[in-house]
Structures are given as structure tokens and as C-alpha cells.
């Protein structure tokens, strides 16, 4: 019975969808909340109260401050950590639940990124001000040298320890004070003063050393963070020079100064200044297809890629579903054209791809359609299928890149899709795409029986348009600003299938491929008026003609086989 009760309690705990009682996130009570509710509670507390709650960093009479709402609090992960209490192990979850119900409590800290720009900026400001205020206390740092007086007292601050204490202790305590209706939280920086013959050279190095840091764009706030100059020196060189000097003598050693690749002024002045590449395609098809194109384009508009980041079409647009407004429009499925939700969205991925082909941006993933599209040349398209096939490119420049899309109607009511890629072209290079088509296969003719077709006639299948089969090899040629060719990139071969012109016929006429002189055998009848001459077919029917040129359309979703697998 005890074992059953114990296991039942564990099962009860494991089945709970809410956080245990008496659990808080840095003093913010999240008891019995779902993860989503706890996330909202943490975020709203910081937003509503954090702006009026300063955390003050002080050293002697030097102070810097920031408010808690300036911190990049990860409310979602903080809430998840609170939920994990009592949910991590089946056999311990029951006792933890009972314990919390009887008054036991647990608390998790708020989750903050170690490179939180607000904290990093505050420490940098304190470091600069303290260094300036204590420059006569043994050593000073100029733009190119470290100058030190032997025998003078040296003040050092272990910044790494201060930063660690800030995240591990001070900031969690500040959030607790916020949750408890405090009005501020003060942190005092500790320094060591040495008046010995031999100062702590490693401590001096830790204080002086700085990693170079490029200015960066915060894509959420669109603000540019400040840069940092890298500073370093040879500890052994300083130690040797100090030991060889006389008391009161000045020791000077060079600093290794590393300028960042991108300064704040530089980034702000160059941000999105250049049109790297662009492309425009005509949008045809039904109103539903045009709606899908417009929705997908809007999802990609103003997308910003930081240096080194990748653009993923599927991740940017998300699933193309009815709840997002996507409508049924033609797609490819098992070699056939049929209506499917999101049909036409491949025109957006293809147009972005074509714009990228006019830049030096790195292409990471691209797939061709099953059949050639009409809105772009062969080899210039990029089909996608959510969860499988994607179109991706990488920002391989030193500056952010922005994708700008626009779907519009011209004065004649014709719909177009325009894509522009903005960034910073440092070297003036540009690119031009080209292609070569080969192995073309003209549409053949196929016949399908249909008893609803009038005898003696052939009716063209207007839903399954014919496509010319072909292969296309695509290239991207990179040029210097003066037009000199840098390289010609081979982008590979795209293979497009042929689809025949399909005609329906009355099975009583027999297979049209066996007709003599292209005419069906006369049906047996005593009434001569019942036979229909193919040349006098009803206006609503068609006789075999030259291959029909397909209208502007594409799959919108990648080709799939009859079982639904990606082809």
C-alpha cells in the first residue's frame, strides 16, 4: 500500500502541467502557474517595475547605474527552470510535490545572457572611469604604452571576478529586491591596493586586458552597440622591466592595441547603404495564388541578417497554413497540378534566390522545381517544402544585410513581386547570373478515356498543362568594381521533367493513337447524323494541337509523390 501510494504521488506530480507550490523566480511568485503564465509574470514584473528600479555600481565616489528593465531577461527559460523543479525525475517528483505543499519552497534565478550588452557596457564604463581616477596610483595606460612607477601603490580590480559575482549574486539579489518592493540595489566594486616591492602583475594584466569587440546591430531595437578596442601587453616583459628598475623609476612597455573591425560610427554610417542585388518577377495565376505570394513576401520583408547569420525561407515564413491566411492554389503532387494550401509561395523563395544571384552572398541550400517555371529562367528558381526542402543563404559580409520585399500592381493591374537586398558593399564587387539549357524534351501527347467526352472528339486537359522537359546549368559570375572577372561559379544542373499534352477521348472510339489519319472509326449507327466529325467539334472541345505553353504557375510546395514524400 505504501509503495502504491508513493508511486501514485509520483504519477500525480509527473502529470501536473503547472509549477509546484511555493516556487519563485528571483522572488517573483510563480506557484501553480503554467510555463506560459510564469513567463508572462516574470516579463510583466520586469517591464512594469524594472524601469523605476536602478541597480547602482559604485567604487569610492564613482557610480554607474542601469535599470532592471534594460537587462535582456530570458523570461521563458526562467519560467522553464521553475517548472523543472519536481518534474525532472519521476521517483523524486512525488516527494518534492508533497514537500512544497507542506511549506517547502524553492527559488530559481532569472536567466540572463553572459554577454548582456547592458551589463557589458556598464562594466566597460566603470573600468574606464576607475582607470582614469587611479592612474597616478602606480601605473597608467596611454594609447600605446603602459607606464608604471616602481614602489608606488598599485590599485587593481579583478574584473572577471566582479562580473561573475554580478551575475551569480548581485543581479539575482536585485531582482529579489524588485519583487519585494525595494527601491534600488547597490553593488560596491572591491579593489586591492599593493604597496609592496612587487605588485601583482597578473592582476594588472587582468585589469588592463580587453578583448576587441565590433559594434553590433540589435535587430530588436535597431540600436548600434558601442565597439571596444582590444588591449594587451607582455606580463613577463613588465615584470622584468620592473625588477630591473630602481625605486621611484618609471617603467614603460608597449601595449598591443587591436582596433575592432567595425566601429560604432563606421557601422552607423555604412548600415544598409548599398543595394547589393535585386530581382522582380511577374505574379500570375488565381487571386488565391497572388494572396499567398503577398503573404509570404510580407513575412520576409525587413528581415535582417547579422554577419555570419543564415536566412532560412522556411524559418522566416513558418508553416504555410490556413490560420495565417494562406489559400488553396496550384501545387505539384505526384507529377500532377492540384490545389493545395500555400500554392505559389515558391515564387517568393525563387525571386529572393534570383536577387541573391546578383550578389556575392553565400548560397547554402537551393532546390529546383519538378517542372520549369515561367516567371524565371531555367536554373534560377528555388522550390521549398516546409520541414524538408529549404532555401538558405548566408550573410558572409562584415555588415548586416536586410531583405526588402514588395508585392504591387502596376498601372495596368499586373501584379509584380520585387525583392531588394541592402547591405554594405566594401569592395564594390557585384555578380551576374547566367544559364545554359540543354537536353530539351518537347511535350509528347497522351490520351485518357472519359465516357463523358462526345464521340469523335478530343478534349484537352486544361488543368494538367504540358511542360517542356529540359536541363539547365546555372552560373554566377563575380566581378570587381571595374568589371574585371573574379570567378565564375558553377551552381550545378537543374533538371525539369516533361509533362505531356493530355487529351480525353470517348473509350468507344478506341485509343486515338491507333486512329487512321488521326480520325476515329465511324461508330456503327443507322442514323448518319450521330457521327461527329472531328473537324466540326463543338466549340467547347479541342482537337490535338501543338504543345500548349503552360501559364505562369509553380508548385508553391515542393513536388511530392503520391504517398506525400518529398521528391
C-alpha positions as CSV (number, residue, x, y, z in Angstrom):
1,X,0.0,0.0,0.0
2,X,2.8,2.4,0.9
3,X,4.5,1.6,-2.4
4,X,1.3,2.1,-4.3
5,X,0.7,5.4,-2.5
6,X,4.3,6.5,-3.3
7,X,4.0,5.6,-7.0
8,X,0.6,7.3,-7.1
9,X,2.1,10.5,-5.7
10,X,4.9,10.4,-8.2
11,X,2.5,9.9,-11.1
12,X,0.4,12.8,-9.8
13,X,3.4,15.0,-9.7
14,X,4.6,13.9,-13.2
15,X,1.1,14.6,-14.6
16,X,1.0,18.2,-13.4
17,X,1.2,20.8,-16.1
18,X,1.8,23.6,-13.6
19,X,4.8,24.7,-11.4
20,X,4.9,23.3,-7.9
21,X,3.5,25.4,-5.0
22,X,5.9,27.8,-3.2
23,X,8.3,28.2,-6.2
24,X,9.5,31.7,-7.3
25,X,11.8,33.2,-9.9
26,X,14.1,35.6,-8.1
27,X,11.4,36.5,-5.7
28,X,8.6,36.6,-8.3
29,X,5.9,34.0,-7.2
30,X,5.1,31.6,-10.0
31,X,3.4,28.9,-7.8
32,X,0.9,26.7,-9.6
33,X,1.4,28.5,-12.9
34,X,1.9,27.0,-16.3
35,X,5.2,27.8,-18.0
36,X,3.5,30.4,-20.2
37,X,1.8,32.1,-17.3
38,X,5.1,32.1,-15.3
39,X,6.9,33.6,-18.3
40,X,4.3,36.4,-18.6
41,X,4.5,37.0,-14.8
42,X,8.3,37.4,-14.9
43,X,8.3,39.6,-18.1
44,X,5.5,41.8,-16.8
45,X,7.1,42.4,-13.4
46,X,10.4,43.4,-15.1
47,X,8.6,45.6,-17.6
48,X,6.2,47.3,-15.1
49,X,8.6,47.8,-12.2
50,X,12.1,47.4,-13.6
51,X,12.2,50.9,-15.2
52,X,11.9,52.5,-11.8
53,X,14.4,50.2,-10.1
54,X,18.0,51.1,-10.5
55,X,21.0,48.9,-9.8
56,X,24.0,51.1,-8.8
57,X,27.6,50.1,-9.4
58,X,30.0,52.0,-7.1
59,X,33.7,52.3,-6.4
60,X,34.5,55.0,-3.9
61,X,32.8,58.1,-5.4
62,X,32.4,56.7,-8.9
63,X,28.9,55.4,-9.7
64,X,27.2,54.0,-12.8
65,X,23.6,52.8,-12.9
66,X,21.1,50.9,-15.1
67,X,17.5,49.9,-14.5
68,X,16.5,46.3,-14.4
69,X,14.2,46.6,-17.5
70,X,17.4,47.3,-19.6
71,X,18.6,43.7,-19.0
72,X,17.9,41.0,-21.5
73,X,16.0,38.8,-19.2
74,X,15.1,35.4,-20.7
75,X,11.7,35.1,-19.1
76,X,10.9,31.9,-21.0
77,X,13.9,30.0,-19.8
78,X,13.5,31.3,-16.3
79,X,9.9,30.0,-16.2
80,X,11.0,26.7,-17.7
81,X,13.6,26.3,-14.9
82,X,10.9,26.9,-12.3
83,X,8.7,24.3,-13.9
84,X,11.6,21.8,-14.0
85,X,11.6,21.6,-10.2
86,X,9.8,18.4,-9.3
87,X,9.4,17.4,-13.0
88,X,12.9,16.1,-13.7
89,X,12.8,12.7,-12.1
90,X,9.7,10.5,-11.8
91,X,10.7,8.9,-8.5
92,X,11.6,12.2,-6.8
93,X,8.8,14.3,-8.2
94,X,6.2,13.0,-5.7
95,X,8.2,13.8,-2.5
96,X,9.0,17.2,-3.9
97,X,5.4,17.9,-4.6
98,X,4.3,16.9,-1.1
99,X,7.1,18.9,0.4
100,X,6.2,22.0,-1.4
101,X,2.5,21.5,-0.5
102,X,3.6,21.3,3.2
103,X,5.6,24.6,3.0
104,X,8.9,23.8,1.4
105,X,10.0,26.4,-1.0
106,X,12.3,26.7,-4.0
107,X,13.7,29.6,-5.9
108,X,15.5,29.9,-9.2
109,X,17.3,33.0,-10.5
110,X,16.3,34.9,-13.6
111,X,18.3,33.8,-16.7
112,X,20.5,36.5,-18.2
113,X,22.9,36.1,-21.1
114,X,26.5,36.4,-20.1
115,X,27.1,38.9,-22.9
116,X,24.2,41.1,-21.9
117,X,25.0,44.4,-23.6
118,X,23.6,46.5,-20.8
119,X,25.9,44.8,-18.2
120,X,28.9,44.7,-20.5
121,X,28.5,48.4,-21.3
122,X,28.2,49.2,-17.6
123,X,31.4,47.3,-16.7
124,X,33.2,49.0,-19.5
125,X,32.2,52.4,-18.3
126,X,33.2,51.6,-14.7
127,X,36.5,50.2,-15.9
128,X,37.3,53.3,-17.9
129,X,36.3,55.7,-15.1
130,X,38.2,53.8,-12.4
131,X,41.3,53.5,-14.6
132,X,41.2,57.3,-15.1
133,X,40.7,58.1,-11.5
134,X,43.5,55.8,-10.3
135,X,46.1,56.5,-13.0
136,X,48.5,58.1,-10.6
137,X,48.4,55.2,-8.1
138,X,51.3,53.2,-9.6
139,X,50.6,52.9,-13.3
140,X,48.6,54.4,-16.1
141,X,47.6,53.3,-19.6
142,X,48.1,55.6,-22.5
143,X,47.0,55.0,-26.1
144,X,50.1,52.9,-26.9
145,X,52.0,52.3,-23.6
146,X,51.7,51.1,-20.0
147,X,53.6,53.4,-17.7
148,X,54.5,52.2,-14.2
149,X,56.4,53.8,-11.3
150,X,58.3,51.3,-9.1
151,X,57.4,51.4,-5.5
152,X,54.2,53.4,-5.9
153,X,50.9,51.8,-4.6
154,X,49.0,49.8,-7.2
155,X,45.3,49.5,-7.2
156,X,43.8,46.6,-9.2
157,X,40.3,45.3,-9.7
158,X,39.7,41.7,-10.7
159,X,37.0,42.4,-13.4
160,X,36.3,38.8,-14.2
161,X,35.5,38.1,-10.6
162,X,33.4,41.2,-10.3
163,X,31.5,40.2,-13.5
164,X,31.0,36.7,-12.2
165,X,29.8,37.9,-8.8
166,X,27.5,40.4,-10.6
167,X,25.7,37.6,-12.5
168,X,25.8,34.9,-9.7
169,X,24.9,37.1,-6.8
170,X,24.2,40.8,-7.3
171,X,21.7,40.7,-10.1
172,X,19.6,37.9,-8.6
173,X,19.5,39.8,-5.3
174,X,18.5,42.9,-7.2
175,X,15.5,41.1,-8.7
176,X,14.5,39.8,-5.3
177,X,14.6,43.4,-4.1
178,X,12.4,44.4,-7.1
179,X,9.9,41.7,-6.3
180,X,9.9,42.8,-2.6
181,X,9.1,46.4,-3.5
182,X,12.6,47.7,-3.0
183,X,13.7,51.0,-4.5
184,X,17.3,50.3,-5.6
185,X,20.1,47.9,-5.3
186,X,23.7,48.9,-4.8
187,X,26.9,46.9,-5.7
188,X,30.3,48.1,-4.5
189,X,33.3,47.1,-6.5
190,X,36.2,45.8,-4.5
191,X,39.8,46.8,-5.2
192,X,43.2,45.7,-3.9
193,X,45.9,48.2,-3.1
194,X,49.5,47.0,-3.1
195,X,52.4,49.0,-1.7
196,X,54.8,46.1,-1.7
197,X,58.0,46.0,-3.7
198,X,56.4,43.5,-6.2
199,X,52.9,44.2,-7.3
200,X,50.6,41.5,-8.7
201,X,51.4,41.7,-12.4
202,X,48.8,39.1,-13.3
203,X,46.1,41.2,-11.6
204,X,47.3,44.3,-13.5
205,X,47.1,42.3,-16.7
206,X,43.5,41.2,-15.9
207,X,42.6,44.8,-15.3
208,X,44.2,46.3,-18.4
209,X,43.4,43.4,-20.8
210,X,40.4,44.0,-23.1
211,X,39.1,41.9,-26.0
212,X,38.4,43.8,-29.2
213,X,34.6,44.0,-29.9
214,X,32.9,45.1,-33.0
215,X,30.0,47.4,-32.9
216,X,26.8,45.4,-33.5
217,X,23.2,46.0,-34.5
218,X,20.5,44.9,-32.2
219,X,17.8,43.6,-34.6
220,X,15.1,44.0,-32.0
221,X,15.8,47.6,-31.0
222,X,17.7,48.6,-34.2
223,X,20.3,50.3,-32.0
224,X,24.0,50.0,-32.6
225,X,26.1,49.0,-29.6
226,X,29.5,50.6,-29.0
227,X,32.7,49.0,-30.0
228,X,35.7,48.2,-27.8
229,X,39.4,48.5,-28.5
230,X,41.5,45.4,-27.7
231,X,44.4,46.0,-25.2
232,X,47.1,43.5,-24.2
233,X,50.7,43.5,-23.0
234,X,53.5,41.1,-22.2
235,X,53.3,40.3,-18.5
236,X,56.8,38.9,-18.3
237,X,58.2,42.0,-20.1
238,X,56.6,44.3,-17.5
239,X,57.8,42.1,-14.6
240,X,61.4,42.0,-15.9
241,X,61.5,45.8,-16.5
242,X,60.0,46.5,-13.1
243,X,62.6,44.2,-11.3
244,X,65.5,45.9,-13.2
245,X,64.3,49.4,-12.3
246,X,65.3,51.4,-9.3
247,X,62.8,52.5,-6.7
248,X,60.9,55.5,-8.0
249,X,62.0,54.9,-11.6
250,X,59.4,54.9,-14.3
251,X,58.9,51.7,-16.4
252,X,57.4,51.9,-19.9
253,X,56.3,48.9,-22.0
254,X,54.4,48.9,-25.3
255,X,50.8,47.9,-25.5
256,X,49.3,45.7,-28.2
257,X,46.3,47.6,-29.4
258,X,43.8,45.9,-31.6
259,X,41.2,48.0,-33.4
260,X,37.8,46.4,-33.9
261,X,36.8,45.6,-37.5
262,X,33.7,47.7,-37.1
263,X,33.4,50.8,-35.0
264,X,30.1,52.3,-33.9
265,X,30.5,55.4,-36.2
266,X,31.5,53.1,-39.0
267,X,28.6,50.8,-38.7
268,X,26.0,53.6,-38.3
269,X,27.5,55.3,-41.4
270,X,27.5,52.2,-43.5
271,X,24.4,50.4,-42.4
272,X,22.3,49.3,-45.4
273,X,23.8,52.0,-47.6
274,X,24.2,49.8,-50.7
275,X,21.8,47.9,-52.9
276,X,23.6,44.6,-53.1
277,X,21.1,42.9,-55.5
278,X,17.5,42.9,-56.7
279,X,15.0,40.9,-58.7
280,X,11.5,41.4,-60.0
281,X,9.1,38.7,-61.2
282,X,5.6,38.9,-62.6
283,X,2.9,37.2,-60.4
284,X,0.3,35.3,-62.4
285,X,-2.4,32.8,-61.6
286,X,-5.5,33.0,-59.4
287,X,-6.3,35.6,-56.8
288,X,-5.6,32.9,-54.2
289,X,-2.2,32.4,-55.5
290,X,-1.5,36.1,-55.6
291,X,-2.6,36.3,-51.9
292,X,-0.2,33.5,-51.0
293,X,2.7,35.3,-52.7
294,X,1.8,38.5,-50.9
295,X,1.7,36.9,-47.5
296,X,5.0,35.0,-47.9
297,X,6.7,38.2,-49.2
298,X,5.4,40.2,-46.2
299,X,6.8,37.5,-43.9
300,X,10.3,38.1,-45.4
301,X,10.1,41.8,-45.6
302,X,12.6,43.7,-43.4
303,X,14.3,40.5,-42.4
304,X,17.8,41.4,-41.1
305,X,20.8,39.1,-41.1
306,X,23.8,39.9,-38.9
307,X,27.3,39.0,-40.2
308,X,27.6,35.2,-40.3
309,X,23.8,34.6,-39.9
310,X,21.8,32.5,-42.4
311,X,18.5,33.3,-44.0
312,X,16.1,30.3,-43.9
313,X,13.0,30.8,-46.0
314,X,11.1,28.1,-44.1
315,X,12.1,29.5,-40.7
316,X,11.2,33.1,-41.8
317,X,7.8,32.3,-43.2
318,X,6.9,29.4,-40.9
319,X,4.4,26.8,-42.0
320,X,2.1,28.0,-44.7
321,X,-1.3,27.2,-43.1
322,X,-4.9,28.5,-43.4
323,X,-4.8,30.2,-39.9
324,X,-2.1,32.5,-41.4
325,X,-4.4,33.4,-44.3
326,X,-2.9,31.1,-46.9
327,X,-5.3,29.8,-49.5
328,X,-5.6,26.7,-51.8
329,X,-3.8,27.3,-55.1
330,X,-2.0,25.0,-57.6
331,X,0.8,22.9,-56.3
332,X,2.7,19.9,-57.8
333,X,1.8,16.5,-56.2
334,X,2.9,13.3,-57.8
335,X,3.6,15.0,-61.1
336,X,0.1,16.5,-61.2
337,X,-1.1,20.0,-60.6
338,X,-3.7,20.3,-57.9
339,X,-4.9,22.8,-55.3
340,X,-3.0,22.9,-52.0
341,X,-2.8,25.4,-49.2
342,X,0.1,27.9,-49.9
343,X,0.4,27.3,-53.6
344,X,2.6,29.9,-55.2
345,X,4.9,30.7,-52.3
346,X,7.8,29.3,-54.2
347,X,7.8,32.4,-56.4
348,X,8.9,34.4,-53.3
349,X,11.8,32.0,-52.5
350,X,12.7,31.9,-56.2
351,X,12.7,35.7,-56.5
352,X,14.8,36.1,-53.4
353,X,17.2,33.5,-54.8
354,X,17.5,35.3,-58.1
355,X,18.3,38.5,-56.2
356,X,21.0,36.7,-54.2
357,X,22.5,35.6,-57.5
358,X,23.2,39.2,-58.2
359,X,25.3,39.5,-55.0
360,X,28.4,37.7,-53.6
361,X,26.3,36.3,-50.7
362,X,26.9,32.7,-50.0
363,X,24.2,30.2,-51.2
364,X,23.7,27.5,-48.6
365,X,20.7,25.5,-49.9
366,X,18.6,25.6,-53.0
367,X,16.4,23.1,-54.9
368,X,14.9,23.2,-58.4
369,X,11.2,22.6,-59.2
370,X,9.9,19.5,-60.7
371,X,8.7,21.4,-63.8
372,X,10.2,24.6,-65.2
373,X,8.5,27.8,-64.0
374,X,7.6,30.6,-66.4
375,X,8.4,33.6,-64.2
376,X,12.2,33.0,-64.1
377,X,14.7,31.4,-66.5
378,X,15.6,27.8,-66.0
379,X,18.0,27.2,-63.2
380,X,17.1,30.5,-61.4
381,X,14.2,29.1,-59.3
382,X,14.2,27.7,-55.7
383,X,11.4,25.4,-54.6
384,X,10.7,24.8,-50.9
385,X,8.7,22.3,-48.8
386,X,8.2,23.1,-45.1
387,X,10.0,20.7,-42.9
388,X,12.1,19.3,-45.7
389,X,13.4,21.4,-48.6
390,X,14.5,24.9,-47.8
391,X,16.2,27.9,-49.4
392,X,19.0,29.3,-47.4
393,X,21.8,31.9,-47.9
394,X,24.4,33.3,-45.6
395,X,25.5,36.8,-44.9
396,X,29.2,36.4,-45.5
397,X,29.9,40.2,-45.3
398,X,31.1,42.2,-42.3
399,X,27.9,44.2,-42.1
400,X,24.1,43.4,-41.6
401,X,22.1,42.6,-44.7
402,X,18.4,43.4,-45.0
403,X,15.8,41.7,-47.2
404,X,13.1,44.1,-48.6
405,X,10.1,42.7,-50.5
406,X,7.2,44.4,-52.1
407,X,4.1,43.0,-54.0
408,X,2.4,45.6,-56.1
409,X,0.1,46.1,-59.1
410,X,1.3,48.4,-61.9
411,X,-0.9,50.9,-63.7
412,X,-2.4,48.1,-65.9
413,X,-3.3,46.0,-62.9
414,X,-0.5,43.5,-63.4
415,X,0.9,42.1,-60.2
416,X,4.7,42.0,-59.6
417,X,7.0,40.9,-56.8
418,X,10.1,42.9,-56.1
419,X,13.0,41.8,-53.9
420,X,15.9,44.1,-52.8
421,X,18.9,43.2,-50.7
422,X,20.6,46.0,-48.8
423,X,23.9,45.9,-47.0
424,X,27.4,47.3,-47.2
425,X,29.5,46.6,-50.3
426,X,33.0,47.2,-49.1
427,X,34.9,46.3,-52.2
428,X,32.4,47.2,-54.9
429,X,32.1,43.6,-56.2
430,X,28.9,42.5,-57.9
431,X,27.6,39.4,-59.7
432,X,25.5,38.4,-62.7
433,X,23.7,35.1,-63.1
434,X,23.6,33.1,-66.4
435,X,22.4,29.7,-67.6
436,X,22.7,27.2,-70.4
437,X,19.7,25.0,-71.4
438,X,20.3,21.5,-72.9
439,X,18.6,18.1,-73.3
440,X,15.2,19.7,-74.1
441,X,12.3,17.3,-74.5
442,X,9.2,18.6,-76.2
443,X,5.8,17.6,-74.6
444,X,4.5,14.3,-76.0
445,X,0.8,13.6,-76.4
446,X,-1.1,11.3,-74.0
447,X,-4.7,10.1,-74.1
448,X,-7.1,9.2,-71.3
449,X,-10.5,7.7,-71.7
450,X,-13.5,9.6,-70.5
451,X,-17.1,8.4,-71.2
452,X,-18.4,12.0,-70.8
453,X,-16.5,13.1,-73.9
454,X,-18.5,13.2,-77.1
455,X,-17.6,10.5,-79.5
456,X,-15.3,11.6,-82.4
457,X,-13.8,14.4,-80.4
458,X,-10.7,15.0,-78.2
459,X,-10.8,17.4,-75.2
460,X,-7.6,18.9,-73.9
461,X,-6.9,18.6,-70.2
462,X,-6.7,22.3,-69.2
463,X,-5.6,21.6,-65.7
464,X,-2.6,19.4,-66.4
465,X,-0.7,21.7,-68.7
466,X,2.1,20.4,-70.8
467,X,5.7,21.2,-69.8
468,X,8.9,21.0,-71.8
469,X,11.5,18.8,-70.2
470,X,15.0,20.2,-70.0
471,X,18.2,20.6,-68.1
472,X,19.8,23.9,-67.2
473,X,23.2,24.6,-65.8
474,X,23.4,27.9,-63.9
475,X,26.4,30.1,-63.3
476,X,27.2,33.2,-61.2
477,X,30.0,35.4,-62.4
478,X,31.6,37.7,-59.8
479,X,33.1,41.0,-61.0
480,X,35.4,43.6,-59.5
481,X,34.0,47.1,-59.4
482,X,35.9,47.9,-62.6
483,X,34.3,44.9,-64.4
484,X,37.2,42.5,-64.1
485,X,36.0,38.9,-63.7
486,X,37.0,37.4,-60.3
487,X,35.4,34.0,-60.8
488,X,32.7,32.1,-62.5
489,X,30.8,29.9,-60.1
490,X,29.2,26.7,-61.4
491,X,25.9,26.4,-59.5
492,X,25.1,22.9,-60.8
493,X,22.4,21.4,-63.0
494,X,18.7,21.8,-62.6
495,X,16.5,19.0,-64.1
496,X,12.9,19.7,-65.1
497,X,10.6,17.0,-66.2
498,X,8.5,16.9,-69.3
499,X,4.7,16.6,-68.9
500,X,2.7,15.7,-72.0
501,X,-0.4,17.3,-73.5
502,X,-3.2,15.1,-72.3
503,X,-6.4,14.6,-74.2
504,X,-9.6,12.9,-73.1
505,X,-11.5,10.7,-75.6
506,X,-14.6,8.6,-75.5
507,X,-13.5,5.0,-74.9
508,X,-16.0,3.8,-77.5
509,X,-13.8,5.4,-80.1
510,X,-10.7,3.4,-79.2
511,X,-7.3,4.6,-78.4
512,X,-6.6,7.7,-80.5
513,X,-3.0,6.6,-81.1
514,X,-4.5,3.8,-83.3
515,X,-6.7,6.1,-85.3
516,X,-6.0,6.1,-89.0
517,X,-5.1,9.6,-90.4
518,X,-6.0,11.0,-86.9
519,X,-9.7,10.2,-87.3
520,X,-11.7,7.9,-85.1
521,X,-13.5,5.0,-86.6
522,X,-17.1,5.7,-87.6
523,X,-19.5,4.4,-84.9
524,X,-22.0,1.8,-86.0
525,X,-25.3,3.6,-86.4
526,X,-28.4,3.7,-88.6
527,X,-28.6,7.4,-88.0
528,X,-25.9,9.2,-90.1
529,X,-26.3,12.3,-88.0
530,X,-25.0,10.7,-84.9
531,X,-21.3,10.6,-86.1
532,X,-19.3,13.6,-85.2
533,X,-16.6,14.8,-87.5
534,X,-13.5,15.9,-85.5
535,X,-13.4,18.9,-87.8
536,X,-16.8,20.0,-86.7
537,X,-16.5,19.5,-83.0
538,X,-18.5,21.6,-80.6
539,X,-16.9,25.0,-79.8
540,X,-16.3,23.8,-76.3
541,X,-13.9,21.0,-77.3
542,X,-10.5,20.9,-78.9
543,X,-8.7,18.7,-81.3
544,X,-5.0,17.9,-81.0
545,X,-2.8,21.0,-81.5
546,X,0.8,21.9,-80.9
547,X,2.1,21.6,-77.4
548,X,0.4,24.1,-75.1
549,X,2.5,26.6,-73.3
550,X,1.9,26.4,-69.6
551,X,0.6,29.6,-67.8
552,X,2.6,31.3,-65.1
553,X,2.5,28.8,-62.2
554,X,4.7,26.9,-59.8
555,X,4.2,24.3,-57.2
556,X,4.2,26.6,-54.2
557,X,5.2,23.5,-52.3
558,X,7.9,21.1,-53.4
559,X,6.9,18.2,-55.7
560,X,5.7,15.2,-53.6
561,X,5.0,11.7,-54.6
562,X,1.5,10.1,-54.2
563,X,2.5,9.0,-50.7
564,X,3.4,12.5,-49.7
565,X,7.1,12.1,-49.5
566,X,9.4,14.9,-50.9
567,X,10.7,14.2,-54.4
